[in-house]
Amino acid sequence: MHADAHPEFQYLQLLKTVWEEGDERTDRTGVGTRALFGRTMRFDLSDGTVPILTTKKVLWRHALIEMLWFLSGETNIRPLLAQGVRIWSDWPLAHYRMETGEDLSKEAFEERILEDADFASRWGNTGKIYGYQWRNWETTDGQRIDQVAETVRLLREEPYSRRNLFHAWNVADIPQMSLPPCHMVYQWGVSKGRLNLVMFQRSVDVVLGLPFNLAGASFLLHMLAQQAGLQPGEFVWMGGDTHVYLNHAHVVAEQLQRAPRPFPKLILKRHPPSIDDYEVDDFTVEGYDPHSFIKAPVAV
């Protein structure tokens, strides 16, 4: 990419290339995809910029709420629904329908989760997904490892450690996850007072998932940099199976016709005492002026 080019062109080129050159295949969901393997993008966050896509509206606040949910170690969708975030409802709902045989609508299911704590406890859990593995990785001898707390410690005490990473691909726990982790490895590196991130994503839904993942990882980088007394640096995204679902063709066609607008900037309004104390209202995104939203179905 030319030095003067808008960094969002990386995403648009990825979208175009996967759609035009990807192998067409059947997939777990039955929808079908076009896919390529092994892709990379780089974003400079050092001036406060965050890669929230502008060629379609991204619900960045939902991505932030999701990231804070992960950081809390929570795995039940009830706190998400209480904040108007419905992105994790489909998997518990599918499990409920399969187990009970009741064809409950998504709206009715979510309403019961919110109104009935016992129902939420029974049916609202997503299993041992991201937040559980990040904050409560279980060892064979019954201990629990808080990978995020260890990351903060290393950034403060051993900032150049080559072992500073956390991940959620716990092989033993995969059967207990509603969806195995897609953005699975976060590796942290410090250079010249700046915190850099390499995030590896094994499975990439380019249209729906990736815009959220880029925003969420950027918010996380800003939080960890603040906690470690560092400045934000570079975010390097790496994708394994990078795919576009066949029923997202209309998104590809429309989005590729749009020109990127300036990325917004993130301001953290306070310095919370720990990584556990961030709240949604601590974040201000300034200058976000995207093109209109493009609706697309989720493949479950």
TORKOL-4160 file (C-alpha; in steps of 0.2 Angstrom, whole numbers, padded with zeros to 4 digits, m for minus):
300
<pt num="1" X="0000" Y="0000" Z="0000"/>
<pt num="2" X="0007" Y="0017" Z="m0005"/>
<pt num="3" X="0012" Y="0028" Z="0011"/>
<pt num="4" X="m0002" Y="0041" Z="0007"/>
<pt num="5" X="m0016" Y="0029" Z="0004"/>
<pt num="6" X="m0030" Y="0027" Z="0016"/>
<pt num="7" X="m0027" Y="0012" Z="0027"/>
<pt num="8" X="m0045" Y="0006" Z="0024"/>
<pt num="9" X="m0040" Y="0002" Z="0006"/>
<pt num="10" X="m0031" Y="m0013" Z="0014"/>
<pt num="11" X="m0048" Y="m0020" Z="0020"/>
<pt num="12" X="m0057" Y="m0016" Z="0003"/>
<pt num="13" X="m0043" Y="m0024" Z="m0007"/>
<pt num="14" X="m0044" Y="m0039" Z="0005"/>
<pt num="15" X="m0063" Y="m0040" Z="0002"/>
<pt num="16" X="m0061" Y="m0039" Z="m0017"/>
<pt num="17" X="m0047" Y="m0052" Z="m0018"/>
<pt num="18" X="m0056" Y="m0064" Z="m0007"/>
<pt num="19" X="m0072" Y="m0062" Z="m0017"/>
<pt num="20" X="m0064" Y="m0063" Z="m0034"/>
<pt num="21" X="m0050" Y="m0075" Z="m0031"/>
<pt num="22" X="m0056" Y="m0086" Z="m0016"/>
<pt num="23" X="m0059" Y="m0104" Z="m0017"/>
<pt num="24" X="m0078" Y="m0108" Z="m0017"/>
<pt num="25" X="m0082" Y="m0121" Z="m0004"/>
<pt num="26" X="m0096" Y="m0128" Z="0007"/>
<pt num="27" X="m0093" Y="m0124" Z="0026"/>
<pt num="28" X="m0099" Y="m0128" Z="0043"/>
<pt num="29" X="m0114" Y="m0117" Z="0042"/>
<pt num="30" X="m0120" Y="m0123" Z="0026"/>
<pt num="31" X="m0121" Y="m0106" Z="0018"/>
<pt num="32" X="m0105" Y="m0108" Z="0008"/>
<pt num="33" X="m0090" Y="m0096" Z="0006"/>
<pt num="34" X="m0076" Y="m0090" Z="m0005"/>
<pt num="35" X="m0060" Y="m0091" Z="0005"/>
<pt num="36" X="m0041" Y="m0087" Z="0004"/>
<pt num="37" X="m0028" Y="m0092" Z="0017"/>
<pt num="38" X="m0015" Y="m0081" Z="0025"/>
<pt num="39" X="m0018" Y="m0062" Z="0024"/>
<pt num="40" X="m0011" Y="m0047" Z="0033"/>
<pt num="41" X="m0015" Y="m0029" Z="0037"/>
<pt num="42" X="m0006" Y="m0016" Z="0047"/>
<pt num="43" X="m0013" Y="0000" Z="0056"/>
<pt num="44" X="m0004" Y="0014" Z="0064"/>
<pt num="45" X="m0013" Y="0018" Z="0080"/>
<pt num="46" X="0001" Y="0030" Z="0087"/>
<pt num="47" X="m0009" Y="0046" Z="0084"/>
<pt num="48" X="m0025" Y="0040" Z="0092"/>
<pt num="49" X="m0032" Y="0034" Z="0076"/>
<pt num="50" X="m0043" Y="0018" Z="0077"/>
<pt num="51" X="m0047" Y="0007" Z="0061"/>
<pt num="52" X="m0066" Y="0008" Z="0062"/>
<pt num="53" X="m0071" Y="0006" Z="0044"/>
<pt num="54" X="m0079" Y="0020" Z="0036"/>
<pt num="55" X="m0086" Y="0012" Z="0020"/>
<pt num="56" X="m0100" Y="0006" Z="0030"/>
<pt num="57" X="m0106" Y="0010" Z="0047"/>
<pt num="58" X="m0099" Y="m0001" Z="0061"/>
<pt num="59" X="m0107" Y="m0002" Z="0077"/>
<pt num="60" X="m0091" Y="0002" Z="0086"/>
<pt num="61" X="m0099" Y="0004" Z="0103"/>
<pt num="62" X="m0106" Y="m0014" Z="0102"/>
<pt num="63" X="m0088" Y="m0020" Z="0098"/>
<pt num="64" X="m0082" Y="m0010" Z="0113"/>
<pt num="65" X="m0095" Y="m0018" Z="0125"/>
<pt num="66" X="m0091" Y="m0035" Z="0118"/>
<pt num="67" X="m0072" Y="m0032" Z="0122"/>
<pt num="68" X="m0076" Y="m0026" Z="0140"/>
<pt num="69" X="m0087" Y="m0042" Z="0141"/>
<pt num="70" X="m0072" Y="m0053" Z="0136"/>
<pt num="71" X="m0061" Y="m0044" Z="0149"/>
<pt num="72" X="m0073" Y="m0046" Z="0163"/>
<pt num="73" X="m0072" Y="m0065" Z="0160"/>
<pt num="74" X="m0091" Y="m0066" Z="0158"/>
<pt num="75" X="m0098" Y="m0079" Z="0146"/>
<pt num="76" X="m0117" Y="m0077" Z="0149"/>
<pt num="77" X="m0125" Y="m0066" Z="0136"/>
<pt num="78" X="m0137" Y="m0057" Z="0149"/>
<pt num="79" X="m0125" Y="m0042" Z="0152"/>
<pt num="80" X="m0123" Y="m0040" Z="0133"/>
<pt num="81" X="m0142" Y="m0040" Z="0130"/>
<pt num="82" X="m0144" Y="m0027" Z="0145"/>
<pt num="83" X="m0134" Y="m0015" Z="0135"/>
<pt num="84" X="m0142" Y="m0019" Z="0118"/>
<pt num="85" X="m0129" Y="m0030" Z="0111"/>
<pt num="86" X="m0137" Y="m0045" Z="0102"/>
<pt num="87" X="m0121" Y="m0052" Z="0093"/>
<pt num="88" X="m0119" Y="m0068" Z="0103"/>
<pt num="89" X="m0138" Y="m0073" Z="0105"/>
<pt num="90" X="m0138" Y="m0084" Z="0089"/>
<pt num="91" X="m0127" Y="m0098" Z="0097"/>
<pt num="92" X="m0136" Y="m0100" Z="0114"/>
<pt num="93" X="m0153" Y="m0099" Z="0104"/>
<pt num="94" X="m0148" Y="m0113" Z="0092"/>
<pt num="95" X="m0143" Y="m0124" Z="0107"/>
<pt num="96" X="m0159" Y="m0120" Z="0116"/>
<pt num="97" X="m0169" Y="m0125" Z="0100"/>
<pt num="98" X="m0159" Y="m0141" Z="0098"/>
<pt num="99" X="m0161" Y="m0146" Z="0116"/>
<pt num="100" X="m0179" Y="m0142" Z="0118"/>
<pt num="101" X="m0187" Y="m0143" Z="0101"/>
<pt num="102" X="m0195" Y="m0126" Z="0104"/>
<pt num="103" X="m0194" Y="m0115" Z="0089"/>
<pt num="104" X="m0193" Y="m0099" Z="0100"/>
<pt num="105" X="m0190" Y="m0083" Z="0090"/>
<pt num="106" X="m0173" Y="m0073" Z="0094"/>
<pt num="107" X="m0183" Y="m0059" Z="0101"/>
<pt num="108" X="m0193" Y="m0070" Z="0113"/>
<pt num="109" X="m0177" Y="m0079" Z="0118"/>
<pt num="110" X="m0168" Y="m0063" Z="0122"/>
<pt num="111" X="m0183" Y="m0056" Z="0132"/>
<pt num="112" X="m0183" Y="m0072" Z="0143"/>
<pt num="113" X="m0165" Y="m0070" Z="0146"/>
<pt num="114" X="m0167" Y="m0053" Z="0152"/>
<pt num="115" X="m0182" Y="m0056" Z="0162"/>
<pt num="116" X="m0178" Y="m0073" Z="0170"/>
<pt num="117" X="m0162" Y="m0075" Z="0179"/>
<pt num="118" X="m0164" Y="m0094" Z="0181"/>
<pt num="119" X="m0168" Y="m0095" Z="0162"/>
<pt num="120" X="m0153" Y="m0085" Z="0158"/>
<pt num="121" X="m0142" Y="m0095" Z="0169"/>
<pt num="122" X="m0148" Y="m0111" Z="0161"/>
<pt num="123" X="m0148" Y="m0106" Z="0142"/>
<pt num="124" X="m0139" Y="m0089" Z="0141"/>
<pt num="125" X="m0121" Y="m0096" Z="0143"/>
<pt num="126" X="m0109" Y="m0097" Z="0128"/>
<pt num="127" X="m0097" Y="m0109" Z="0136"/>
<pt num="128" X="m0079" Y="m0107" Z="0140"/>
<pt num="129" X="m0076" Y="m0094" Z="0126"/>
<pt num="130" X="m0064" Y="m0080" Z="0125"/>
<pt num="131" X="m0066" Y="m0071" Z="0142"/>
<pt num="132" X="m0066" Y="m0087" Z="0152"/>
<pt num="133" X="m0049" Y="m0093" Z="0144"/>
<pt num="134" X="m0042" Y="m0075" Z="0145"/>
<pt num="135" X="m0045" Y="m0073" Z="0164"/>
<pt num="136" X="m0048" Y="m0091" Z="0170"/>
<pt num="137" X="m0038" Y="m0104" Z="0160"/>
<pt num="138" X="m0039" Y="m0120" Z="0170"/>
<pt num="139" X="m0023" Y="m0130" Z="0173"/>
<pt num="140" X="m0023" Y="m0149" Z="0175"/>
<pt num="141" X="m0019" Y="m0147" Z="0194"/>
<pt num="142" X="m0034" Y="m0136" Z="0197"/>
<pt num="143" X="m0026" Y="m0119" Z="0196"/>
<pt num="144" X="m0033" Y="m0104" Z="0186"/>
<pt num="145" X="m0022" Y="m0093" Z="0176"/>
<pt num="146" X="m0027" Y="m0075" Z="0172"/>
<pt num="147" X="m0018" Y="m0072" Z="0156"/>
<pt num="148" X="m0023" Y="m0053" Z="0154"/>
<pt num="149" X="m0017" Y="m0049" Z="0172"/>
<pt num="150" X="0000" Y="m0058" Z="0167"/>
<pt num="151" X="0001" Y="m0048" Z="0151"/>
<pt num="152" X="m0001" Y="m0031" Z="0161"/>
<pt num="153" X="0012" Y="m0037" Z="0173"/>
<pt num="154" X="0024" Y="m0041" Z="0159"/>
<pt num="155" X="0021" Y="m0025" Z="0150"/>
<pt num="156" X="0026" Y="m0016" Z="0166"/>
<pt num="157" X="0040" Y="m0027" Z="0172"/>
<pt num="158" X="0047" Y="m0036" Z="0157"/>
<pt num="159" X="0041" Y="m0025" Z="0142"/>
<pt num="160" X="0053" Y="m0034" Z="0130"/>
<pt num="161" X="0048" Y="m0052" Z="0134"/>
<pt num="162" X="0045" Y="m0062" Z="0119"/>
<pt num="163" X="0032" Y="m0073" Z="0129"/>
<pt num="164" X="0020" Y="m0059" Z="0131"/>
<pt num="165" X="0004" Y="m0066" Z="0123"/>
<pt num="166" X="m0013" Y="m0073" Z="0128"/>
<pt num="167" X="m0024" Y="m0084" Z="0118"/>
<pt num="168" X="m0041" Y="m0094" Z="0119"/>
<pt num="169" X="m0037" Y="m0109" Z="0109"/>
<pt num="170" X="m0039" Y="m0121" Z="0124"/>
<pt num="171" X="m0040" Y="m0138" Z="0115"/>
<pt num="172" X="m0047" Y="m0147" Z="0130"/>
<pt num="173" X="m0061" Y="m0134" Z="0132"/>
<pt num="174" X="m0066" Y="m0133" Z="0114"/>
<pt num="175" X="m0081" Y="m0145" Z="0115"/>
<pt num="176" X="m0087" Y="m0134" Z="0129"/>
<pt num="177" X="m0088" Y="m0118" Z="0118"/>
<pt num="178" X="m0103" Y="m0112" Z="0108"/>
<pt num="179" X="m0090" Y="m0106" Z="0095"/>
<pt num="180" X="m0072" Y="m0110" Z="0096"/>
<pt num="181" X="m0061" Y="m0094" Z="0096"/>
<pt num="182" X="m0058" Y="m0085" Z="0080"/>
<pt num="183" X="m0047" Y="m0071" Z="0085"/>
<pt num="184" X="m0037" Y="m0083" Z="0095"/>
<pt num="185" X="m0019" Y="m0076" Z="0098"/>
<pt num="186" X="m0014" Y="m0058" Z="0104"/>
<pt num="187" X="0005" Y="m0055" Z="0105"/>
<pt num="188" X="0011" Y="m0039" Z="0113"/>
<pt num="189" X="0028" Y="m0030" Z="0109"/>
<pt num="190" X="0035" Y="m0014" Z="0115"/>
<pt num="191" X="0046" Y="m0003" Z="0104"/>
<pt num="192" X="0052" Y="0015" Z="0108"/>
<pt num="193" X="0039" Y="0017" Z="0121"/>
<pt num="194" X="0025" Y="0011" Z="0110"/>
<pt num="195" X="0014" Y="m0005" Z="0112"/>
<pt num="196" X="0012" Y="m0015" Z="0097"/>
<pt num="197" X="0000" Y="m0029" Z="0094"/>
<pt num="198" X="0000" Y="m0044" Z="0082"/>
<pt num="199" X="m0017" Y="m0052" Z="0082"/>
<pt num="200" X="m0019" Y="m0069" Z="0073"/>
<pt num="201" X="m0037" Y="m0074" Z="0068"/>
<pt num="202" X="m0039" Y="m0092" Z="0062"/>
<pt num="203" X="m0056" Y="m0089" Z="0054"/>
<pt num="204" X="m0061" Y="m0073" Z="0047"/>
<pt num="205" X="m0079" Y="m0067" Z="0042"/>
<pt num="206" X="m0073" Y="m0053" Z="0032"/>
<pt num="207" X="m0090" Y="m0044" Z="0030"/>
<pt num="208" X="m0097" Y="m0045" Z="0047"/>
<pt num="209" X="m0084" Y="m0051" Z="0059"/>
<pt num="210" X="m0068" Y="m0043" Z="0054"/>
<pt num="211" X="m0074" Y="m0025" Z="0056"/>
<pt num="212" X="m0079" Y="m0029" Z="0074"/>
<pt num="213" X="m0062" Y="m0038" Z="0077"/>
<pt num="214" X="m0052" Y="m0023" Z="0071"/>
<pt num="215" X="m0061" Y="m0011" Z="0082"/>
<pt num="216" X="m0061" Y="m0022" Z="0097"/>
<pt num="217" X="m0043" Y="m0026" Z="0096"/>
<pt num="218" X="m0039" Y="m0007" Z="0094"/>
<pt num="219" X="m0049" Y="m0003" Z="0110"/>
<pt num="220" X="m0039" Y="m0017" Z="0119"/>
<pt num="221" X="m0022" Y="m0010" Z="0113"/>
<pt num="222" X="m0027" Y="0007" Z="0119"/>
<pt num="223" X="m0032" Y="0000" Z="0136"/>
<pt num="224" X="m0016" Y="m0010" Z="0139"/>
<pt num="225" X="m0005" Y="0004" Z="0133"/>
<pt num="226" X="m0013" Y="0015" Z="0146"/>
<pt num="227" X="m0011" Y="0002" Z="0160"/>
<pt num="228" X="0007" Y="0000" Z="0156"/>
<pt num="229" X="0012" Y="0018" Z="0154"/>
<pt num="230" X="0015" Y="0016" Z="0135"/>
<pt num="231" X="0009" Y="0025" Z="0120"/>
<pt num="232" X="m0002" Y="0015" Z="0107"/>
<pt num="233" X="0009" Y="0009" Z="0092"/>
<pt num="234" X="0005" Y="m0003" Z="0077"/>
<pt num="235" X="m0009" Y="m0016" Z="0076"/>
<pt num="236" X="m0004" Y="m0030" Z="0064"/>
<pt num="237" X="m0019" Y="m0041" Z="0059"/>
<pt num="238" X="m0016" Y="m0058" Z="0053"/>
<pt num="239" X="m0029" Y="m0070" Z="0046"/>
<pt num="240" X="m0029" Y="m0088" Z="0043"/>
<pt num="241" X="m0045" Y="m0094" Z="0033"/>
<pt num="242" X="m0051" Y="m0078" Z="0027"/>
<pt num="243" X="m0068" Y="m0079" Z="0019"/>
<pt num="244" X="m0083" Y="m0070" Z="0012"/>
<pt num="245" X="m0100" Y="m0079" Z="0014"/>
<pt num="246" X="m0109" Y="m0082" Z="m0002"/>
<pt num="247" X="m0125" Y="m0073" Z="0004"/>
<pt num="248" X="m0114" Y="m0057" Z="0007"/>
<pt num="249" X="m0112" Y="m0053" Z="m0012"/>
<pt num="250" X="m0123" Y="m0038" Z="m0010"/>
<pt num="251" X="m0112" Y="m0031" Z="0003"/>
<pt num="252" X="m0096" Y="m0033" Z="m0007"/>
<pt num="253" X="m0104" Y="m0025" Z="m0022"/>
<pt num="254" X="m0110" Y="m0010" Z="m0013"/>
<pt num="255" X="m0095" Y="m0007" Z="m0001"/>
<pt num="256" X="m0082" Y="m0008" Z="m0015"/>
<pt num="257" X="m0090" Y="0007" Z="m0023"/>
<pt num="258" X="m0088" Y="0018" Z="m0008"/>
<pt num="259" X="m0073" Y="0029" Z="m0005"/>
<pt num="260" X="m0065" Y="0028" Z="0013"/>
<pt num="261" X="m0067" Y="0043" Z="0024"/>
<pt num="262" X="m0054" Y="0048" Z="0038"/>
<pt num="263" X="m0053" Y="0036" Z="0052"/>
<pt num="264" X="m0059" Y="0042" Z="0069"/>
<pt num="265" X="m0049" Y="0045" Z="0084"/>
<pt num="266" X="m0051" Y="0037" Z="0101"/>
<pt num="267" X="m0049" Y="0047" Z="0117"/>
<pt num="268" X="m0049" Y="0038" Z="0134"/>
<pt num="269" X="m0057" Y="0050" Z="0146"/>
<pt num="270" X="m0049" Y="0044" Z="0162"/>
<pt num="271" X="m0036" Y="0032" Z="0168"/>
<pt num="272" X="m0044" Y="0018" Z="0177"/>
<pt num="273" X="m0034" Y="0010" Z="0192"/>
<pt num="274" X="m0034" Y="m0007" Z="0183"/>
<pt num="275" X="m0038" Y="m0017" Z="0167"/>
<pt num="276" X="m0054" Y="m0023" Z="0176"/>
<pt num="277" X="m0061" Y="m0005" Z="0179"/>
<pt num="278" X="m0065" Y="0002" Z="0161"/>
<pt num="279" X="m0082" Y="0007" Z="0157"/>
<pt num="280" X="m0091" Y="0011" Z="0141"/>
<pt num="281" X="m0092" Y="0029" Z="0145"/>
<pt num="282" X="m0073" Y="0030" Z="0147"/>
<pt num="283" X="m0071" Y="0030" Z="0128"/>
<pt num="284" X="m0075" Y="0044" Z="0116"/>
<pt num="285" X="m0073" Y="0041" Z="0097"/>
<pt num="286" X="m0071" Y="0057" Z="0088"/>
<pt num="287" X="m0074" Y="0061" Z="0070"/>
<pt num="288" X="m0082" Y="0045" Z="0064"/>
<pt num="289" X="m0092" Y="0049" Z="0049"/>
<pt num="290" X="m0096" Y="0033" Z="0040"/>
<pt num="291" X="m0106" Y="0028" Z="0024"/>
<pt num="292" X="m0123" Y="0020" Z="0028"/>
<pt num="293" X="m0125" Y="0004" Z="0037"/>
<pt num="294" X="m0126" Y="m0012" Z="0025"/>
<pt num="295" X="m0136" Y="m0026" Z="0033"/>
<pt num="296" X="m0130" Y="m0044" Z="0031"/>
<pt num="297" X="m0136" Y="m0061" Z="0038"/>
<pt num="298" X="m0125" Y="m0070" Z="0051"/>
<pt num="299" X="m0120" Y="m0088" Z="0047"/>
<pt num="300" X="m0123" Y="m0099" Z="0063"/>
